Amino acid sequence: MNGTLTGQGGVRVEAVFEGDIALGGMLVVGPSGRVTTELLKAHTVIVAGLVRGDVLAESVEVREGGKIWGDVTTVNLSTEEGAFLRGKVTMEDVIDLGLAGEEG
């Protein structure tokens, strides 16, 4: 799938997705999910599949077998044994996702 994924709810990706992602909720990239994006923005990001692109989120979790190729900016980062991250990690006190309709 190609396109733009936006909204305030949660989304689970179990396929190949290429495009922009900006969610006011949770994004789960399942074990069979493959995401390619310039910048992935969401309140919470859980990666058990593959992400190619930078991640901006309040909370990022990379599970066993999950892979991120890109820089991560977050308040909370957790990884399981067997997780992979190639990029720079920046920890912040507060993240401004700059999402339309977001209360702040």
Backbone as CSV, one residue per row, in Angstrom:
resi,resn,N_x,N_y,N_z,CA_x,CA_y,CA_z,C_x,C_y,C_z
1,MET,0.843,-1.174,0.000,0.000,0.000,0.000,0.886,1.234,0.000
2,ASN,0.449,2.241,-0.701,1.130,3.532,-0.736,0.130,4.610,-0.355
3,GLY,0.604,5.653,0.323,-0.294,6.752,0.625,0.052,7.459,1.905
4,THR,-0.985,8.046,2.514,-0.842,8.799,3.744,-1.775,8.198,4.783
5,LEU,-1.253,7.955,5.964,-2.024,7.372,7.055,-2.074,8.380,8.190
6,THR,-3.280,8.922,8.461,-3.455,9.905,9.522,-4.694,9.559,10.332
7,GLY,-4.799,10.128,11.521,-5.978,9.924,12.343,-5.639,9.984,13.814
8,GLN,-6.654,9.707,14.642,-6.490,9.779,16.087,-6.554,8.412,16.755
9,GLY,-6.817,7.360,16.035,-6.950,6.031,16.624,-5.684,5.214,16.515
10,GLY,-5.837,3.929,16.722,-4.722,3.004,16.619,-4.770,2.246,15.307
11,VAL,-3.595,1.899,14.786,-3.484,1.182,13.516,-2.445,0.081,13.667
12,ARG,-2.737,-1.070,13.091,-1.780,-2.178,13.043,-1.447,-2.440,11.579
13,VAL,-0.161,-2.489,11.254,0.295,-2.750,9.883,0.852,-4.161,9.835
14,GLU,0.249,-4.994,9.001,0.708,-6.375,8.799,0.962,-6.624,7.317
15,ALA,1.340,-5.559,6.607,1.591,-5.630,5.165,2.712,-4.652,4.854
16,VAL,2.926,-4.408,3.578,3.922,-3.429,3.153,3.224,-2.092,2.984
17,PHE,3.731,-1.054,3.663,3.184,0.298,3.558,4.313,1.260,3.263
18,GLU,4.097,2.135,2.274,5.069,3.169,1.941,4.343,4.494,1.875
19,GLY,4.797,5.461,2.665,4.172,6.776,2.661,4.279,7.448,4.007
20,ASP,3.505,8.520,4.167,3.543,9.321,5.386,2.610,8.739,6.442
21,ILE,3.060,8.783,7.700,2.243,8.317,8.822,2.292,9.376,9.915
22,ALA,1.097,9.825,10.347,0.978,10.779,11.444,-0.282,10.415,12.221
23,LEU,-0.108,9.724,13.343,-1.240,9.225,14.130,-1.253,9.835,15.527
24,GLY,-2.450,10.218,15.970,-2.618,10.699,17.327,-2.832,9.555,18.293
25,GLY,-2.583,8.339,17.880,-2.756,7.160,18.713,-1.558,6.245,18.610
26,MET,-1.836,4.944,18.512,-0.781,3.936,18.503,-0.613,3.337,17.109
27,LEU,0.638,3.122,16.728,0.952,2.385,15.506,1.694,1.125,15.907
28,VAL,1.169,-0.018,15.493,1.830,-1.296,15.713,2.247,-1.831,14.357
29,VAL,3.535,-2.081,14.191,4.041,-2.730,12.986,4.261,-4.188,13.374
30,GLY,3.335,-5.051,12.932,3.377,-6.456,13.300,4.549,-7.181,12.661
31,PRO,4.767,-8.433,13.028,5.910,-9.200,12.527,5.998,-9.274,11.000
32,SER,4.865,-9.242,10.308,4.899,-9.278,8.842,4.788,-7.883,8.238
33,GLY,4.768,-6.839,9.072,4.652,-5.465,8.598,5.976,-4.897,8.134
34,ARG,5.908,-4.105,7.058,7.077,-3.429,6.488,6.677,-2.003,6.176
35,VAL,7.260,-1.024,6.875,6.910,0.380,6.692,8.129,1.138,6.186
36,THR,7.938,1.903,5.110,8.962,2.800,4.591,8.364,4.195,4.568
37,THR,8.993,5.132,5.289,8.479,6.485,5.413,9.630,7.438,5.680
38,GLU,9.441,8.693,5.327,10.460,9.679,5.658,10.442,9.948,7.161
39,LEU,9.222,10.155,7.722,9.070,10.410,9.151,7.769,9.783,9.629
40,LEU,7.867,8.909,10.610,6.716,8.266,11.225,6.441,8.996,12.530
41,LYS,5.227,9.571,12.662,4.836,10.278,13.878,3.638,9.565,14.499
42,ALA,3.715,9.255,15.787,2.592,8.674,16.514,2.864,8.820,18.006
43,HIS,1.803,8.759,18.804,2.003,8.824,20.253,2.801,7.618,20.725
44,THR,2.415,6.436,20.262,3.098,5.205,20.651,3.409,4.398,19.397
45,VAL,4.632,3.891,19.308,5.041,3.056,18.175,5.599,1.750,18.732
46,ILE,5.028,0.632,18.272,5.516,-0.693,18.642,5.949,-1.384,17.357
47,VAL,7.204,-1.816,17.315,7.757,-2.405,16.095,8.139,-3.859,16.356
48,ALA,7.451,-4.766,15.674,7.824,-6.182,15.678,8.239,-6.609,14.274
49,GLY,8.019,-5.716,13.299,8.405,-5.939,11.903,9.557,-5.010,11.539
50,LEU,9.437,-4.345,10.386,10.517,-3.489,9.886,10.034,-2.070,9.644
51,VAL,10.830,-1.090,10.058,10.565,0.315,9.772,11.819,0.914,9.175
52,ARG,11.666,1.533,8.007,12.758,2.285,7.379,12.321,3.742,7.333
53,GLY,12.944,4.557,8.185,12.599,5.970,8.270,12.734,6.446,9.702
54,ASP,12.712,7.751,9.885,12.847,8.329,11.215,11.533,8.182,11.979
55,VAL,11.647,8.091,13.308,10.487,7.897,14.181,10.460,9.018,15.213
56,LEU,9.296,9.679,15.341,9.058,10.696,16.348,7.831,10.252,17.131
57,ALA,8.008,9.893,18.406,6.899,9.352,19.196,7.164,9.560,20.677
58,GLU,6.085,9.628,21.463,6.238,9.729,22.904,6.820,8.441,23.475
59,SER,6.426,7.306,22.907,6.909,6.016,23.395,7.212,5.109,22.204
60,VAL,8.384,4.485,22.230,8.791,3.558,21.171,9.214,2.251,21.823
61,GLU,8.668,1.158,21.306,9.031,-0.173,21.782,9.450,-1.006,20.575
62,VAL,10.660,-1.548,20.635,11.136,-2.430,19.568,11.188,-3.833,20.147
63,ARG,10.335,-4.678,19.617,10.219,-6.041,20.136,11.225,-6.975,19.478
64,GLU,11.358,-8.167,20.042,12.246,-9.176,19.491,11.935,-9.368,18.014
65,GLY,12.949,-9.270,17.181,12.766,-9.405,15.738,12.394,-8.109,15.043
66,GLY,12.026,-7.081,15.805,11.701,-5.778,15.228,12.961,-5.049,14.803
67,LYS,12.851,-4.273,13.713,14.013,-3.564,13.183,13.627,-2.146,12.782
68,ILE,14.445,-1.185,13.187,14.280,0.207,12.768,15.587,0.662,12.142
69,TRP,15.491,1.167,10.915,16.610,1.816,10.244,16.241,3.289,10.141
70,GLY,16.705,4.090,11.091,16.397,5.514,11.095,16.607,6.082,12.480
71,ASP,16.569,7.398,12.572,16.749,8.076,13.849,15.442,8.043,14.638
72,VAL,15.555,7.912,15.957,14.395,7.844,16.841,14.474,8.997,17.839
73,THR,13.390,9.775,17.926,13.263,10.824,18.931,12.053,10.477,19.771
74,THR,12.255,10.338,21.105,11.193,9.834,21.961,11.404,10.259,23.406
75,VAL,10.362,10.079,24.217,10.464,10.262,25.663,10.833,8.930,26.310
76,ASN,10.189,7.844,25.845,10.415,6.512,26.405,10.809,5.537,25.305
77,LEU,11.888,4.804,25.517,12.344,3.800,24.559,12.562,2.489,25.295
78,SER,12.001,1.413,24.745,12.287,0.095,25.298,12.572,-0.866,24.158
79,THR,13.481,-1.783,24.424,13.832,-2.794,23.420,13.890,-4.153,24.099
80,GLU,13.528,-5.165,23.342,13.661,-6.530,23.823,14.938,-7.129,23.247
81,GLU,15.405,-8.198,23.855,16.545,-8.914,23.313,16.200,-9.365,21.899
82,GLY,17.111,-9.155,20.960,16.876,-9.522,19.573,16.297,-8.389,18.738
83,ALA,16.073,-7.219,19.352,15.613,-6.041,18.619,16.810,-5.396,17.917
84,PHE,16.535,-4.620,16.845,17.590,-3.994,16.060,17.219,-2.537,15.829
85,LEU,18.186,-1.640,16.047,17.993,-0.227,15.762,19.285,0.331,15.204
86,ARG,19.225,0.847,13.980,20.394,1.484,13.395,20.036,2.932,13.121
87,GLY,20.554,3.805,13.970,20.273,5.231,13.861,20.589,5.901,15.173
88,LYS,20.356,7.182,15.212,20.615,7.979,16.407,19.348,7.992,17.261
89,VAL,19.517,7.860,18.577,18.399,7.946,19.508,18.539,9.240,20.293
90,THR,17.478,10.050,20.292,17.437,11.283,21.064,16.294,11.176,22.056
91,MET,16.622,11.311,23.335,15.617,11.250,24.395,15.257,12.684,24.782
92,GLU,13.959,12.969,24.832,13.457,14.296,25.182,12.549,14.189,26.399
93,ASP,12.337,15.311,27.089,11.392,15.351,28.210,9.954,15.352,27.707
94,VAL,9.732,16.052,26.595,8.400,16.197,25.997,8.556,16.147,24.490
95,ILE,7.588,15.512,23.828,7.576,15.439,22.366,6.359,16.192,21.856
96,ASP,6.574,17.100,20.909,5.472,17.787,20.231,5.341,17.170,18.851
97,LEU,4.292,16.382,18.658,4.088,15.724,17.380,3.556,16.663,16.317
98,GLY,2.978,17.797,16.732,2.462,18.764,15.778,1.338,18.238,14.925
99,LEU,0.479,17.391,15.503,-0.615,16.791,14.747,-1.855,17.674,14.821
100,ALA,-2.567,17.851,13.702,-3.803,18.617,13.658,-4.841,17.937,14.541
101,GLY,-5.608,18.741,15.273,-6.656,18.204,16.125,-6.173,17.645,17.441
102,GLU,-4.887,17.754,17.688,-4.318,17.209,18.920,-4.492,18.216,20.048
103,GLU,-4.996,17.730,21.174,-5.126,18.596,22.340,-3.774,18.700,23.024
104,GLY,-3.468,19.877,23.546,-2.175,19.943,24.036,-1.778,20.552,25.245
